[in-house]
Amino acid sequence: MQFKHPEFLYALFALIIPILVHLFQLRRFQKVSFTNVQFLKAVTIQTRKSSQIKKWLTLLARLLALAAIIIAFAQPFLASENIVGKKSETVMYLDNSFSMQAKGSKGPLLKRAVQEILSELPEEESISLFTNTETFINVSKKDIQNDLLQLEYTSNQIPYHTAYLKAKQLQSASSETIKRIIMVSDFQQKEGSFTLPIDSNTKTHLVKLQPVTRQNIAIDSLFLQRNSSNELLLKVLLSNIDVNAENTSIALYNDDQLIAKTAVTIPKNGSIQTEFRLDETLKINGRVTLEDPAISFDNERYFTINTPKKIKVVAINESNDTFLKNIFTPDEFLLTSSSLQALNYNDISDANMVVINEINQIPISLINALQPFIKEGGTVCFIPATDGDLPSYQQLVNNGATSNYLERKIQDKKITTINFSHPLYRGVFDKTVTNFQYPKVSSYYQTNATTNVILSYEDNSAFLYKTNKTYIFTAAINSENSNFKNSPLIVPTLYNIGKQSLQLSDISYTIGQPNTYDVPITLGQDGILSLVSNLENSIPKQQSFSTKVRVTTEDVPSRAGIYALQDKNKIIQHVSYNYDSSESDLQYYTLNTSNNYEVSESVTELFNQIKEESSVNELWKWFVIFALIFLFIEILLLKYLK
């Protein structure tokens, strides 16, 4: 038992006063002589004994009453020693990711958690609370009630380890407070095992919300593919968890117009692929939808097929350019091919890619024209001549690069190694090829390039490498020096160099991941591109060049949909964004109470536990009652005890 005001206990010393009064009585009995003295003596003895018992009982009742009153003023209470004199400091993480849409026994997990927080949180208590999108510091229930009731789901989920560290940052450094971290989530399994830092000064509570079922049908991904008849197909990958999904309806829309519909059966814990044929002549702002009442965020995915923009390629030749014309065809590229003498330098500033095709000596005027072109984001592909001017090559290649041409070597070499992980060959090969027919060269230029090598010889020296925005061959590829033109490698290599010189937008992008694409437009000095939809307007990160604008998005936009990329009120093109499909896989961590944290099944259960642990039982009322009881006993003794 502990006391709020222990100084009042000194008053207990005052209890010695009634005792002293009792021991040194002022009234004494006097003897009176009567006849029959023997009888009177017996009566006197009996009276004295009865009087002494009554006085001792009265004194005891009086002392107990006074002691109870004194103790009541000291305000005694019962509580754990760890919480006495300390304030509570609570930080709560509330997971509002899409998986919290799952239905629990009392409704959607997130909505139920919000209701229990608002119901159980004391009115006067201040806490810090944060979600995946919002942060509230030292607020009361009244301050955040409306925000929590209007809390929306998000695709941006903070990793649990990061959420714990953020909660620690929101706590003070004081050691005089009881620190608690509460994490409310379904604890969906993301990657690896579940671990939290160990901190003996902080009590960690996990509220693991359980859905009643893991059933979920999802659209995992969309991609384009051509069939054997060269028809353009939209492939839709669907997945299903927990139960068989029979006759699931899948619909394809262009804007709000239904253009196709089908039904599929998806096996339990399996996936299936379906397809829709697309009209290549149409510009499509597409949307694929399915019906699934369990979790709704993955029931639709968006895609966009814009009118393709042709990539501008300038080829400067002193060798046969037929192979370039066969690769950079008019349906996708605008190829301007000329000799060095007939070159119009204005074409370079308007191009996306410049190919230097076996020029014997590169003039300084061309090098000076290429420098600002590269700085503006342009791509250069340099193919040397068999016996070219080495100093001019070095001046071009060494522009801001660490690698350089060293000298020309006349020696047969085979091109044996392909860097399959390089972005240039992404999606080109189904598997790693090791037994292809090796192209070869008769002479080459030595280089000290060791990084970003794309193709290399048998001694691991570079045949093709990239430095900055320049792709550099180390040997001439004319038929006299090499058979590379006859190799299957030449088409994907040069074609992808051309395609990547202007990163046209894909059919869709994933929210929360870094995405980059180029928009072939020239903006004014103060021009800004915006992403606009009826859901959200935002200004993405962008870099303006002379012939294009490079747009980079990650945190914006935050909602899935089709967005118009606008210059002021002029629509340039449309771009689609979808949520990350990883939330669709309803796998959860198995968590049990450990030395590091305690696990509860609901917010209500946790708050009841905390109240019980931190409760203070005040006892002063009981001592007031005891004082009244002893006073009443004293009255009864004085009145009825004879």
Helices and strands as residue ranges (DSSP letters): E 2-3, G 6-15, H 16-23, H 37-73, E 76-78, E 87-94, G 98-101, E 103-104, E 107-108, H 109-120, E 127-130, E 135-139, H 141-149, H 160-170, E 177-185, E 202-208, E 216-226, E 232-241, E 245-254, E 257-266, E 271-277, E 284-290, E 300-305, E 311-317, H 322-327, E 333-339, H 345-350, E 353-357, H 364-375, E 379-383, H 390-397, E 405-418, G 423-425, E 440-447, E 453-457, E 462-467, E 470-473, G 484-486, H 490-500, E 509-510, E 515-519, E 529-532, E 537-538, E 541-544, E 549-553, E 561-567, E 570-578, G 581-584, E 598-600, H 603-614, E 617-618, H 620-640
